[in-house]
Amino acid sequence: MDAIPDQTELPGQRGPQQHEMRERVIRAAEARFRHYGYGKTTVSEIAADLSVSSAYIYKFFDSKLAICEAVCGSLLGRIDEALWQEARTQKTAAERLRRVYRLLLEHSLALFFHDRQMHDMVATGMEHRWSSIERHIEVMSEVARFLVQEGRASGEFERKTPLEEVAGAVASTFAPFCHPALLEGSVDEDLTARAEAVATIVLRGLAA
Amino acid sequence: MDAIPDQTELPGQRGPQQHEMRERVIRAAEARFRHYGYGKTTVSEIAADLSVSSAYIYKFFDSKLAICEAVCGSLLGRIDEALWQEARTQKTAAERLRRVYRLLLEHSLALFFHDRQMHDMVATGMEHRWSSIERHIEVMSEVARFLVQEGRASGEFERKTPLEEVAGAVASTFAPFCHPALLEGSVDEDLTARAEAVATIVLRGLAA
């Protein structure tokens, strides 16, 4: 199983950040949310699954919502790790960026649509403007900036346009392939081909 | 006052399509929705504003929801007309496309944020997958395709990539500047600069 990305600094979290119990709660909650949905899961059920008391869980999270935010952060964190893993391979920056569009689409579709319960959870998170979602958006921007820098360093990409402007523009073009509201509106379209086409035009735009 | 774009073929509409009364209902409803919101407006109030009976209004629309959809179509139709007007000017295709990004952003922000009541109405429409919203999405795609064709005809844009692929990709990059959920998440950012940056990279990608 993948490691759970660092959840420190999320609100509603208490006690030692790296405690193994925190990770166990997140995993147990994720399994419950996945099977029964966020609404139908109680903290005492999560506690029972772990053979601990609810009070013990409350040492780490101040509410079910805080657990939910941590689960959401964990799910999005796994997408972020897949993006970083691709971004750091030895391929050309252009190839890596193209793959990032596809990965983002694949992982986002899996999260939002193959798993309806999880979709509802993330929707709740977007409504509450959870910091785990803000962080995911930030990571996507960082990956875009990193790859633009890499392409500039290798001479693949032009260097005249200010880096932040270009990186921000690239990150904006990720939106149709990662935002649940946009993915939901495009389920009938061939999103893989669309992501490919956007990657192509953006890469032409970046080229030296 | 601008003409109301053609509302034929929207569901829940009855009676003669071009009847002047249909337009008057849409305008009266829009004014009510703008001041009091969709939820607080009744068909009998709209009827009273027009000095007609509710029954008369029901000759043209089968429900308040159908009136609401027509109002939504009217508002989005005005954005579409602004886009087409720009797309058909005599500037270079590149200049026109750049302006389309800005216009789309300005009109969408005005609709969704300067007018909270209207925002709620459009949100309702997106939930119900109204055909007026589908049509708006289609018009944006058509404008993108038209401008790519124009740029290819004038020799500004490359012609090797299949037209539909390129046009679709360009339309996808409009999303951050027209989708309420994305605009809402980016209110702190300088969206005008971002739209400009996306236009720049896309135009580089389109260039011959």
Interface residues (C-beta under 8 A of the other chain):
Chain A: M126 I137 E158 T161 E165 V166 G168 A169 V170 S172 T173 A175 P176 H179 A181 L182 G185 A193 R194 A197 V198 T200 I201 V202 L203 R204 G205 L206 A207
Chain B: M126 I137 E158 T161 E165 V166 G168 A169 V170 S172 T173 A175 P176 H179 A181 L182 G185 A193 R194 A197 V198 T200 I201 V202 L203 R204 G205 L206 A207
